[in-house]
């Protein structure tokens, strides 16, 4: 099996959206309210592509996953509650968002591979800190995040909405 990641292009948008829709369905089946209000829309994913922060996981020449790797500060991470970000010499960080694996590829540990590549890319870009968040009910993603080496750091709210709470995680690279 050949597998690698590459920067997404506009031609990838339909496949990426199909994967996002599968992710939304899986979250709904697990009764997790994350991604159940329309977000992320095709316009959000296209904006990621246009900003050159969208990545796809390729497995045997097929798009098997999608993610965004932000290299600018996430406003949702400016304030953290019930915890704190670990102090670092350099406060710059990347953040992983909108990550999903196509349902036909579940159980192959491809998210681990995808995370490893995004972490390596962050390091190569000069970042020594990564952040990510997920819904408190999303046990599957919490397991994947901590398995990748991230530490739980506290709670953040999406767009300052106290009804949209997320568990926040941080990974420091040396």
Secondary structure, 3 states (H helix, E strand, C coil): CCEEEEECCHHHHHHHHHHHHHHHHHHHHCCCCCCCCCCCCHHHHHHHHHCCCEEEEEECCEEEEEEEEECCCCHHHCCCECCCCCCCCCCCCEEEEEEEECHHHCCCCHHHHHHHHHHHHHHHCCCCEEEEEEECCCHHHHHHHHHCCCEEEEEEEHHHCCCCEEEEEEEECC
